[in-house]
């Protein structure tokens, strides 16, 4: 397996891994604080940043898991 083969399944096109976790935690915090829905919270924290639909969906899913599992959002 080559490095290119491993990168074919990399889900991010615009986000870095650290950004993904940071944005998801921020969205989870907004959901907890304001009872905002997950999609709106993700859109809010991205504040106009262009990401793929897949990345946006992954952020909402990660924010859900943070909230529902009671993980820290800091």
NORZI-V943980 format. One record per backbone hydrogen bond with DSSP energy under -1.0 kcal/mol. CO is the residue of the C=O (numbers start at 1). NH is the residue of the N-H. If there is no record, write none. Layout:
# NORZI-V943980
co:CO nh:NH
co:CO nh:NH
This chain:
# NORZI-V943980
co:2 nh:6
co:3 nh:7
co:7 nh:10
co:16 nh:20
co:17 nh:21
co:18 nh:22
co:19 nh:23
co:20 nh:24
co:21 nh:25
co:22 nh:26
co:23 nh:27
co:24 nh:28
co:25 nh:29
co:26 nh:30
co:27 nh:31
co:28 nh:32
co:29 nh:33
co:30 nh:34
co:31 nh:35
co:37 nh:41
co:38 nh:42
co:39 nh:43
co:40 nh:44
co:41 nh:45
co:42 nh:46
co:43 nh:47
co:46 nh:49
co:52 nh:56
co:53 nh:57
co:54 nh:58
co:55 nh:59
co:56 nh:60
co:57 nh:61
co:58 nh:62
co:59 nh:63
co:60 nh:64
co:61 nh:65
co:62 nh:66
co:63 nh:67
co:64 nh:68
co:65 nh:69
co:66 nh:71
